[in-house]
Amino acid sequence: MIPAKLSILDRSSNRVGKSNAQALRDTVRFAQQAEALGYHRFWVSEHHSVPGVAGSAPTVLASAIAAATSTIRVGTGGVMLPNHQALVVAEQFGVLESLYPGRIDMGLGRSVGFTDGVRRALGRDKDAADDFEAQVKDLLGYFTNGHDGVHAYPAEGLRVPAFVLATGAGADIAADLGLPVVVGGPKIEPTVARYRERSRDPYVILAVNVAVAGTTEQAKRLLLPEAWSMVYSRSHGVFPPLQPVESIDMSPRERERLERGLQGQIHGTEDEVIAALDQLPEADELLITLSTFDRDEMLDSYSRLITAVTRAARTVGSAPAR
């Protein structure tokens, strides 16, 4: 069964001809539109020194989004905890929760800066992610009694839901700490099964790329700008701003890589997408990601998706019990 809760992860991707500032303003506007459509959460990501992505400071951006909205939950997907000191992260979320009580989510990832230069700039080593479980425990501790006489005001005493963005061992950490897990990528089923078996109170969010349009081919075209940027980044070491599909010029080898990259991403008409989502592992919530060049087409896809899922849920709810 498809979860009734639909949420969004937006990376503040840049578009050719647009500034980083415009990408960030577009993300805030998109959050307002997502709220009007009825999405449950709106999360933003953390990427450092990526030319095509403006989202580098998720807690700062989350504050702007929370200020511009009123009901949708706002959070991070996620703060890459190995890049930061737990005290500072706790303080930031304490400020957010104090300003926007009951609406803030603390999504936490275990990635560290992708290049040697970024890691040096952040003051982190390549193996910083090895201590992720201890880092999460330290962070959560600052919301209770602090550590060694150090207190994270105004976080102490506040309740900010924490979520772990996980693959493999990260799911085990989420289960052992009793936290919800966000699972994406090619190994969703075994990761979810392992987490559910290990967790006493499981809550599963599946992160999936979904594009919906009037035809299957139109929906696939929505996925191409970001898929092409990913292919380009793997051969050139730089993730470029999104560009229109008609501007993309690929060699046969690059097209093959792009087609492989599209595997596992869901696209199609409303009926096709609902059928595909229905095949996913059981989950409590879906976290949807779609970045494409045309923002109006992107919004249309999100609108079609939530309308289709709501309609499907009503159909299931009205069916006779078996």
C-alpha positions, 0 to 999 in steps of 0.5 A: 500500500502506498503511504498517505504521507508524501514529503519533498527533498529539494537540493536547490539545484541551479539552472543554466543562466540562473544565479545561486541566489535565484536557486535559493529563492526558488526553493523557498517559493517551491516550499510554499507551493508544496504546502499549498499542495498538501505535502507533509514535510519539506526538507533541504540538503547539504552540499559543499563546493558543488557548482550546480547546487546552491543548498550548502547551509540547510539549517539557514535555508530551513529557517527561511522556509519555515518563515515563509510557510505556516503548516508544512514541516520543515527540516534537513535531508540532511545535515551531514553530521560528520562535517560539524560539531554536535554542539553547534548542530544542536544549537542551530536546531534549538533556535529553529524549534524555538522560532517555529515550534512543532514544525522542525525536523532534524534529518541527519546524514553520515557523509563527509566532504566528497573531496580532499579540498572540501574536507580540509576546508571543513576541518574533517578527515576522510574517516570522520563518518566512522564515528557517526553513531557516537556523534548522533548520541552526542547530538541527542544528549544536548537536547537533554542534559548536555555533556560535561557541563556544556549546555546547548541553549536553547536546544536543551529540553526541546523535542526535535524529531531526529531522522537518520538518512541511511544505507547499510550500517546507518540503518542499524544505527537508526534502529539501535537508537530508536530513530526513524530511518530514511532509505533510498538507493538500489538496496532499499528492500534488504535495508528496510527489512533489516531495519524493521527486524532490528528496530523496536519502534520502526518508522520508514521513509522511502526516498525515491525519484518520481516524475509524473506527466501526461505521457511516459515519454514526457515524464522521462524527459523530466528526469533527464536534466539531473541524470545528465548532470550526474553523468557529466559529474562522473566523467568531469568531476563537476556537477553542472547546473541543470540545462534544457533537454534539447541542449543536452549533447551525449555520446553513445557511451554517455547515453548508456550511462544515463540510461543506467542512472535512470534505473530505479527512478520512477516515471510515467503517467499517474496510473503508471507511477501509482502501479510502480509505487505500489511495488515498493517495500512497505513504508510509513512515508515517501520522500520525493525528489525531482529536479528538472530544468523547467520549474513549472513542469516540475511543480506540475509533476508534484501536483499530479503525484499528490493528486494521484496518491490521494485518489488511490488512497481513497479508492483503497479506503472505500474497497470492501474489507477482505 
